[in-house]
Structures are given as structure tokens and as C-alpha cells.
Amino acid sequence: MSDQDIRNNYNSVSGTYDRRYEINPLNGTAEALHNLIAEIAARRVLEIGCGTGHWLKTLAPQVERIVGLDSSSGMLLQARGSASSIELVCGSADSPPFAGDSFDIIFVVNALHHFNEKQQFAEKAQHLLKAGGALAIIGLDVPSAIGHWVIYDYFPGTLEYDQSRFPLWEQVQSWMKAAGFAVSPLRTVEFIRYEKRGRAILDDHFIQRHGTSQFMGLTDAQYQAGIDRIKSAIAETEARGEEAVFKSELQLKMAVGKIQK
């Protein structure tokens, strides 16, 4: 999928994107970021892949300056409409348009998999950070979700799609080390566990066509085939006088690297 396709997709869903935080506010992620800011007394913070600015708004009261970068103009429009104190820039994570030594913290939440130059990203972040600054990358741990997520279980192709775009956390940490970061032990910041029973799964926000980026790699026919598999599973259990149970268990990990210059 091209960069333009990804931008168009996020532009089209920008108005409803934040519904995911109404369902699950990801309090563990918020706590981890708040704690990191406090730990290094950060004053200037940059989020790359900021989307609608949810995390910028969450962290803004704690810092003097907070900036968000995203390639989707539609997502940034949502961010602009709700927080005038936040600086927003439309641009690419592959070439962030900022001067060196500008920030105390750079963080990424559920966006690294969209970057074209993942391996080089740590080097670019290192250039933008002040002495003693930190880079934090938070995202899905794909291996721990295998066999534990409705999307992987019922939509063939989504797992392979994620395996092609999500680097292993060991890789992420090795890229940080190569860029000169002192890397902290990998942490799990979110355990997401939920279940849907029977036909309630069909109303789940995250299995809607644009509910999650895992479906970007599927054609409409492949997506519909997944929905049909879920409906078949429901019908089979109902025929036995039982109720289908759909369980998901996901983990979000956080890799942190600190730099001395």
C-alpha cells in the first residue's frame, strides 16, 4: 500500500478515529508517557504520527511546548479543531522538518509501522533530541496477539500484513542502540483483554471496514469473507443452542532509549 493510499485512508476516517479512545482510553500508555516526561523533566515534546492529537492533548498540560507531526491533513484538521495550544505540522516521519537539539522527548504511539524508513528513524530522532533526551516508541506486539485476536483469527492476510510492517521489538531496540541510545528494558504498558458474545461482535468498532489499519491490506472481498466467517461461527454455535464467544488479548510494548551528546 502506497503512502498516498494510507494518507487517503486516514483522511477518510479522521472524523470517527477517536472513538477507539472512548472504547479503550489506553490509560497505561498515558501513564507511561506522563512518567517519562516527569523522569527527565521534559519541557519540549514531539509526537511523530500524532493523528488527531489525542496524546498531544493528554500531555500538553505537563510541558511547555508540544508539537505533533503527521502526514494526514484530515487527521490534523481534527487535532486543530480541539486544541489551539498545540503546534501541528503536516509532514513525513521519514524527513521530520525540525532543527537539531529541539526536543527533550520524541514519542510514537501505534505509528512506527507506517514509517517507510523504520530502521533510520532512530537516527533522525537522535539528531532532534537534546542532551539527556529520550525516544519512546509504543505499539502492538504482534507475536503475543497471534491466536488471541479476532482480526487475526477470522481475517486471513491480516497477520501476514502486520508481520510485513511491524518490526520485532528486538529490532527496534537494536536500531536505537545503533543510533547511540542507552536502551531501557522493554516494557508492556497495556494488556488489552476483551470478549464479545454472539452477534455483539458484529457491532464491534474494531472489526468495521475502517476500524483498524490491519484491514488496509485486504481487498473489500477479503474483508467481507472475514465477516462471513464470523457470521458462520455465530450461526454454528446458535444451531447448537450455544453462544459464540470471541476473545482478544493484545499487548502494547514500549521501547525507550535515552541519549547523551
C-alpha positions as CSV (number, residue, x, y, z in Angstrom):
1,M,0.0,0.0,0.0
2,S,1.4,3.4,-1.0
3,D,1.9,6.4,1.2
4,Q,-0.9,8.2,-0.6
5,D,-3.3,5.3,0.0
6,I,-2.5,5.4,3.7
7,R,-3.0,9.1,3.9
8,N,-6.3,8.9,2.0
9,N,-7.5,6.2,4.3
10,Y,-6.7,8.2,7.4
11,N,-8.2,11.3,5.9
12,S,-11.5,9.4,5.3
13,V,-11.7,8.1,8.9
14,S,-10.4,11.1,10.7
15,G,-13.9,12.2,11.9
16,T,-14.5,8.9,13.8
17,Y,-11.0,7.9,14.6
18,D,-11.1,8.9,18.3
19,R,-14.0,6.6,19.0
20,R,-11.3,4.0,19.8
21,Y,-10.3,6.0,22.9
22,E,-13.9,6.1,24.1
23,I,-13.9,2.3,24.0
24,N,-10.4,2.0,25.5
25,P,-8.6,5.1,26.7
26,L,-5.3,3.3,27.0
27,N,-4.6,4.5,30.4
28,G,-1.4,2.5,30.7
29,T,0.1,4.3,27.7
30,A,-0.9,7.7,29.2
31,E,0.7,6.8,32.5
32,A,3.9,5.6,30.8
33,L,4.3,8.9,28.8
34,H,3.5,11.1,31.8
35,N,6.1,9.2,33.9
36,L,8.7,9.5,31.2
37,I,8.2,13.3,31.0
38,A,8.4,13.6,34.7
39,E,11.5,11.4,34.9
40,I,13.6,13.6,32.6
41,A,11.9,16.8,33.4
42,A,11.0,17.3,29.7
43,R,9.8,20.7,28.6
44,R,9.7,20.3,24.8
45,V,8.0,17.2,23.4
46,L,7.4,16.0,19.8
47,E,4.9,13.3,18.7
48,I,5.6,11.8,15.3
49,G,2.5,10.2,13.8
50,C,0.2,12.3,16.0
51,G,-3.0,11.7,14.2
52,T,-5.9,13.5,15.7
53,G,-3.7,14.8,18.6
54,H,-5.2,12.6,21.3
55,W,-1.8,12.1,23.1
56,L,-0.8,15.7,22.5
57,K,-3.9,16.9,24.3
58,T,-3.3,14.4,27.1
59,L,0.3,15.6,27.7
60,A,0.1,19.3,26.9
61,P,-0.6,20.5,30.5
62,Q,2.6,18.8,31.7
63,V,5.1,20.6,29.3
64,E,6.0,24.0,27.9
65,R,5.9,23.1,24.2
66,I,4.3,20.2,22.5
67,V,4.4,19.5,18.7
68,G,2.7,17.0,16.5
69,L,3.7,15.8,13.1
70,D,1.5,13.7,10.8
71,S,1.2,13.2,7.0
72,S,-2.6,13.1,7.1
73,S,-4.2,16.6,6.7
74,G,-7.6,15.1,7.7
75,M,-6.3,13.9,11.0
76,L,-4.5,17.1,11.7
77,L,-7.7,19.0,11.0
78,Q,-9.4,17.1,13.8
79,A,-6.4,18.0,16.1
80,R,-6.6,21.7,15.2
81,G,-10.3,21.8,16.0
82,S,-9.8,20.8,19.6
83,A,-6.5,22.2,20.9
84,S,-5.2,25.6,19.9
85,S,-2.2,25.5,22.2
86,I,-0.6,22.5,20.3
87,E,1.7,23.1,17.4
88,L,0.9,20.9,14.4
89,V,2.9,20.2,11.3
90,C,1.9,18.2,8.2
91,G,4.9,16.2,7.0
92,S,6.6,12.9,6.8
93,A,8.2,10.9,9.6
94,D,10.9,10.0,7.1
95,S,12.1,13.6,7.0
96,P,10.9,15.5,10.1
97,P,11.2,19.2,9.4
98,F,12.8,20.3,12.7
99,A,16.2,21.7,13.7
100,G,18.6,19.5,15.7
101,D,18.6,19.5,19.5
102,S,15.0,20.8,19.6
103,F,13.2,18.4,21.9
104,D,13.5,16.6,25.2
105,I,11.3,13.7,24.2
106,I,10.1,12.3,20.9
107,F,7.4,9.7,21.1
108,V,5.5,7.5,18.7
109,V,2.3,5.6,19.5
110,N,0.9,3.0,17.2
111,A,2.5,4.6,14.1
112,L,6.0,3.2,13.5
113,H,4.6,0.5,11.3
114,H,3.5,3.2,8.8
115,F,7.0,4.7,8.5
116,N,8.9,3.9,5.3
117,E,12.4,4.3,6.9
118,K,11.9,2.5,10.2
119,Q,15.5,1.5,10.7
120,Q,16.7,5.0,10.1
121,F,14.1,6.6,12.3
122,A,16.1,6.3,15.5
123,E,19.0,8.2,13.9
124,K,16.7,11.0,12.8
125,A,15.2,11.2,16.3
126,Q,18.6,11.2,17.9
127,H,19.5,14.3,15.8
128,L,16.4,16.1,17.0
129,L,16.9,15.4,20.7
130,K,18.7,17.5,23.3
131,A,21.3,16.0,25.6
132,G,19.7,13.7,28.0
133,G,16.6,13.4,25.8
134,A,14.6,10.3,25.2
135,L,12.9,8.4,22.4
136,A,9.8,6.4,23.3
137,I,8.1,4.0,20.8
138,I,4.9,2.3,21.8
139,G,2.9,-0.1,19.7
140,L,1.3,-3.5,19.2
141,D,3.3,-6.6,20.0
142,V,2.3,-8.8,17.0
143,P,3.6,-12.2,18.3
144,S,1.6,-12.0,21.5
145,A,-1.6,-11.4,19.6
146,I,-1.3,-14.5,17.3
147,G,-4.1,-16.9,18.2
148,H,-5.6,-14.3,20.6
149,W,-7.2,-11.7,18.3
150,V,-10.4,-11.9,16.4
151,I,-8.9,-10.0,13.5
152,Y,-6.0,-12.4,13.0
153,D,-8.3,-15.4,13.6
154,Y,-11.1,-14.5,11.1
155,F,-9.4,-12.3,8.5
156,P,-6.7,-14.3,6.7
157,G,-4.0,-12.0,5.4
158,T,-4.1,-9.5,8.3
159,L,-1.4,-11.4,10.3
160,E,0.9,-11.6,7.3
161,Y,0.3,-7.9,6.6
162,D,1.3,-7.0,10.1
163,Q,4.3,-9.2,10.1
164,S,5.5,-7.4,7.0
165,R,5.2,-3.9,8.5
166,F,5.7,-4.3,12.3
167,P,9.3,-4.8,13.2
168,L,10.1,-7.1,16.1
169,W,10.8,-5.2,19.3
170,E,14.3,-6.7,19.4
171,Q,14.9,-5.0,16.0
172,V,13.5,-1.7,17.3
173,Q,15.8,-1.7,20.3
174,S,18.8,-2.7,18.2
175,W,18.2,0.3,15.9
176,M,18.1,2.5,18.9
177,K,21.4,1.2,20.2
178,A,23.0,1.7,16.8
179,A,21.9,5.3,16.9
180,G,23.6,5.9,20.2
181,F,20.7,5.4,22.6
182,A,21.1,3.7,26.0
183,V,18.1,1.4,25.8
184,S,15.9,0.5,28.8
185,P,14.3,-2.9,29.2
186,L,11.3,-3.4,27.1
187,R,8.0,-2.8,28.9
188,T,4.4,-3.8,28.5
189,V,2.3,-0.7,29.0
190,E,-1.1,-2.1,28.0
191,F,-2.8,-5.5,28.5
192,I,-5.9,-5.3,26.4
193,R,-8.4,-8.1,27.1
194,Y,-12.0,-8.1,25.9
195,E,-14.6,-10.5,24.7
196,K,-17.8,-10.2,22.6
197,R,-20.6,-12.6,22.8
198,G,-22.8,-13.7,19.9
199,R,-23.9,-11.1,17.4
200,A,-22.5,-8.3,19.5
201,I,-19.2,-8.9,17.8
202,L,-20.7,-7.5,14.5
203,D,-21.1,-4.1,16.1
204,D,-17.5,-4.0,17.4
205,H,-15.8,-0.8,16.3
206,F,-12.6,-2.6,15.5
207,I,-14.0,-5.1,13.0
208,Q,-15.6,-2.4,10.9
209,R,-14.0,-1.9,7.5
210,H,-12.1,1.2,8.6
211,G,-12.0,0.3,12.3
212,T,-8.3,-0.6,12.3
213,S,-5.3,-0.4,9.9
214,Q,-5.0,-4.2,9.8
215,F,-7.7,-4.1,7.1
216,M,-5.8,-1.7,4.8
217,G,-4.0,-4.8,3.4
218,L,-7.3,-6.5,2.4
219,T,-9.5,-6.1,-0.6
220,D,-13.2,-5.5,0.0
221,A,-13.9,-9.1,-0.9
222,Q,-11.3,-10.4,1.5
223,Y,-12.7,-8.2,4.3
224,Q,-16.2,-9.4,3.6
225,A,-15.1,-13.0,3.6
226,G,-13.8,-12.4,7.1
227,I,-17.2,-11.0,8.2
228,D,-18.8,-14.0,6.7
229,R,-16.6,-16.4,8.7
230,I,-17.6,-14.6,11.9
231,K,-21.3,-14.9,10.9
232,S,-20.8,-18.6,10.1
233,A,-19.2,-19.2,13.5
234,I,-22.2,-17.4,15.2
235,A,-24.7,-19.5,13.2
236,E,-23.0,-22.8,14.0
237,T,-23.0,-22.1,17.8
238,E,-26.6,-20.9,17.7
239,A,-27.6,-24.1,16.0
240,R,-26.2,-26.0,18.9
241,G,-28.1,-23.8,21.3
242,E,-24.9,-22.0,22.5
243,E,-23.5,-18.5,22.3
244,A,-20.3,-17.8,20.4
245,V,-17.6,-16.1,22.4
246,F,-14.9,-14.0,20.7
247,K,-11.9,-13.2,22.9
248,S,-9.0,-10.9,22.2
249,E,-5.8,-10.4,24.2
250,L,-3.4,-7.7,23.0
251,Q,-0.3,-6.2,24.4
252,L,1.3,-2.8,23.7
253,K,5.0,-2.6,24.3
254,M,7.2,0.5,24.9
255,A,10.8,0.8,23.9
256,V,12.7,3.7,25.4
257,G,16.1,5.0,24.6
258,K,18.0,7.9,26.2
259,I,20.8,9.8,24.7
260,Q,23.8,11.7,25.9
261,K,25.5,14.1,23.5
